[in-house]
């Protein structure tokens, strides 16, 4: 018996992956529209990402500002958590 497995050209795969990565469409949506199983397309997309074919785009001003704000907030929250640990330790020792 012959194989029922379909094969796809590299160009076909690249175009499908491009719809997900470049156009921002969902894997499920693209898979339905081209008649491929979601898991198959997901593997193609993962392989493309792992190979570094995903285009890197630089951060715009808003994203950069948010990144800086989040870094500062993260720094502050880490300090607060560390302080809370020290206070809890101090209270625990004081209770004995």
C-alpha positions as CSV (number, residue, x, y, z in Angstrom):
1,X,0.0,0.0,0.0
2,X,1.2,3.5,-0.7
3,X,1.6,6.2,1.8
4,X,-1.2,8.6,2.4
5,X,1.1,11.2,3.8
6,X,1.1,14.5,2.0
7,X,4.3,16.3,1.3
8,X,4.8,20.0,1.0
9,X,7.4,22.0,-0.8
10,X,9.7,24.3,1.2
11,X,8.2,27.3,-0.6
12,X,4.7,26.2,0.5
13,X,5.9,25.8,4.1
14,X,7.7,29.2,4.0
15,X,4.6,30.9,2.7
16,X,2.4,29.3,5.4
17,X,4.9,30.3,8.2
18,X,5.1,33.8,6.8
19,X,1.3,34.2,7.2
20,X,1.8,33.4,10.9
21,X,5.0,35.3,11.7
22,X,4.8,38.3,9.4
23,X,1.0,38.8,9.1
24,X,0.4,38.0,12.8
25,X,-2.4,35.6,12.0
26,X,-3.2,32.7,14.4
27,X,-1.8,29.3,13.6
28,X,-5.2,27.7,13.9
29,X,-6.7,30.2,11.4
30,X,-3.9,29.8,8.8
31,X,-4.0,26.0,9.2
32,X,-7.8,25.9,8.5
33,X,-7.4,28.2,5.5
34,X,-4.7,26.2,3.8
35,X,-6.0,22.8,4.8
36,X,-3.2,21.7,7.1
37,X,-3.5,20.3,10.6
38,X,-2.7,22.9,13.3
39,X,0.0,20.8,14.8
40,X,1.8,20.4,11.5
41,X,1.8,24.2,10.9
42,X,2.8,24.7,14.5
43,X,5.9,22.5,14.0
44,X,6.8,24.5,10.8
45,X,6.5,27.8,12.7
46,X,8.5,26.5,15.7
47,X,11.3,25.2,13.3
48,X,11.4,28.6,11.6
49,X,11.6,30.4,14.9
50,X,14.4,28.1,16.1
51,X,16.3,28.7,12.9
52,X,16.1,32.4,13.4
53,X,13.9,33.1,10.4
54,X,11.6,35.2,12.6
55,X,12.2,38.8,11.7
56,X,13.5,40.8,14.6
57,X,12.0,44.3,14.8
58,X,13.5,47.0,17.0
59,X,11.5,48.4,19.8
60,X,9.6,51.6,19.1
61,X,9.7,54.5,21.5
62,X,6.5,53.4,23.4
63,X,7.8,49.9,23.8
64,X,11.2,51.1,24.9
65,X,9.7,53.4,27.5
66,X,7.5,50.6,28.8
67,X,10.5,48.3,29.0
68,X,12.4,50.8,31.1
69,X,9.3,51.4,33.3
70,X,8.9,47.7,33.9
71,X,12.6,47.2,34.7
72,X,12.4,49.9,37.3
73,X,9.2,48.4,38.7
74,X,10.8,45.0,38.8
75,X,13.8,46.4,40.6
76,X,11.5,48.1,43.2
77,X,9.4,45.0,43.7
78,X,12.5,42.8,44.2
79,X,13.7,45.2,46.9
80,X,10.3,45.2,48.6
81,X,10.2,41.4,48.5
82,X,13.7,41.2,50.0
83,X,12.7,43.7,52.7
84,X,9.6,41.6,53.5
85,X,11.7,38.5,53.9
86,X,14.0,40.3,56.3
87,X,11.1,41.6,58.4
88,X,9.5,38.2,58.5
89,X,12.8,36.7,59.7
90,X,13.2,39.4,62.3
91,X,9.6,38.8,63.6
92,X,10.1,35.1,63.6
93,X,13.3,35.4,65.7
94,X,11.6,37.9,68.1
95,X,8.7,35.4,68.7
96,X,11.0,32.8,70.2
